[in-house]
């Protein structure tokens, strides 16, 4: 039976038309909406076995002994590994982005003699089914000796604190890094208006729809390890697995076909990936492991948790004199593959003209699940602290927060601007989004109006939050200086086929960010062929050129350059072959969809398909050309690019109970040239939902007495549902970046950055007559009510 044909939509591209900036439908959607996606759990091999993991139930415990005899006796149990086995047959997991100056902590796939967080893997069992493997877990006799633990981020660096890795470190400080410019302490001492506070940012879960998973097949005769896993970085996972498994990279193929969400959490290899591979190599049988939700909350990396002690000084006119941010980021029990967030240090001064500033990042250990990358990765945290403190300063000066921002925002004439942390902001117009957001909510009128209760007893407040978002990386040299084990470049291969299509190969896996569509749009635009003629093959290390992967809002910034370079070389060869066939010069030809024709004479043409066949067979091509039509390009952006914007929240607050409702949320955002505006809107809205969730309800909480996760299930972790999301209004400006291909800026993380500060500022604006201050996330009615009581 033939599959139904997709209906041609009004925004489907026409042959040969300009595609950049067009909202063409996503290539991914047809298969995903029809249930045709290929996720990890869809992979099946003959004779496949399944793996389950025994996990430490304590935040810290010595493993005195593990008796596996009863578990091995269960019918269907095939293999069991413990920590002592792991040390003999593998090396510790490597860190893709080490913390500068931090000591190495040997992180094996299984705990050897001590579990250091609830959920720490201590044994793995392979059986004929997951059910049998889990039954066997209950028969393991593990003798634990509970040890003292620490889970309070505010106490990690106290001299008397329990030390997580006391066999290696004398305290919980892994490293401390300082960026400094000017004389901030002197400016603070001289300034007439200084405010400081401690801001506590909650620990949250990335909460991808598809949990982590892996299916591994080892062909011992060929020494070939076939790995299907849910990851953002197939080539980097291949690297890490080779290092831990003591294999050459050439022995390993990693495939990430469709990935059901990632958000930074699926960066790098995890202990379970190494375990599945080890079992497969021991047994010469395929192994599958799919993470369940209980494991997810205790073993997948968390995000965000940090404490920021921030100080801002302004003069009598509201001009910022200095910003100082001293923050502790709670990394959990180990340095995860991507380690702690650095972007809080990079963008701590925000979009403001600040010359005197200092930021100190202290990376600290605790007996909790490791922290890793999560969408925004340090930017939402510091934006909350800075923007809330700016609003307080405005109120202290009896100045409009809008006016205070106007006076301090960098102007187009100030850019490019080197910040105190060394980042270089590229061109932009930061004032325009601020004014557009203010106009959208009629901020000027609101500011001049008394904060009086409406008929329903609630008071309306409006809050602003301006931001920058670093997108991409500056260069491989920048990364090398920080010890990162990856580059800043992206790579693609374009290959002609006999059907007249172009196969585009990229190592970037597709997990909802629209890479297939954007890359196909760019390729079709640059070469001149039809959008439908380009097919993107993503996430397979065996077919794609070596690359970095999808994270840090870098994919299109680096990928656009690679597609442009490869596409231009591809186009040039098409024109040379067509010129020979049409007996004219290449400069006289145009590519229009499925044909190459003489400019001004569409009737004199050769079909693209025929050009491709000539190239592939080597018959009928110019003698100076080699057969084949295939190009590979590697592109490294010269600089990072910075997206920017302002959010405005309209919130109605009940001053008697602390209950509040977000009645409007406006985001004005600039991502430079939007290759596909529909994808841009989708990315921003999706990120906004996560930003709103972290701002309003999400929080992973640990019991201080037991050190155990209190709400590690979908029943207890309050992620927002569709009904919880307020009305979202998106507006865009477009200043093409002058440091990227086509002027693009990243867009994937922007929505997570401003919500918390905008909402907190709106609540405090509504309750300004009550002198309410909010310094901790999430923003809950109870927290607002307590702030009201504290102000009385």
PyMOL commands that set and color helices and strands:
alter all, ss='L'
color gray80, all
select helices_A, chain A and resi 29-33+40-42+69-72+83-89+130-137+153-155+184-190+234-245+249-251+271-283+293-299+343-346+379-396+401-408+412-414+430-440+443-447+476-481+515-527+531-533+555-582+586-588+608-617+677-696+722-724+741-743+750-752+755-766+768-770+781-791
alter helices_A, ss='H'
color red, helices_A
select strands_A, chain A and resi 49-55+61-67+77-82+114-115+121-127+141-146+173-181+193-201+204-205+213-219+224-229+252-255+287-290+302-303+306-314+320-330+357-364+417-418+424-425+458-471+489-496+502-506+534-538+589-592+595-598+601-607+630-636+641-654+660-670+728-733
alter strands_A, ss='S'
color yellow, strands_A
deselect
rebuild
show_as cartoon
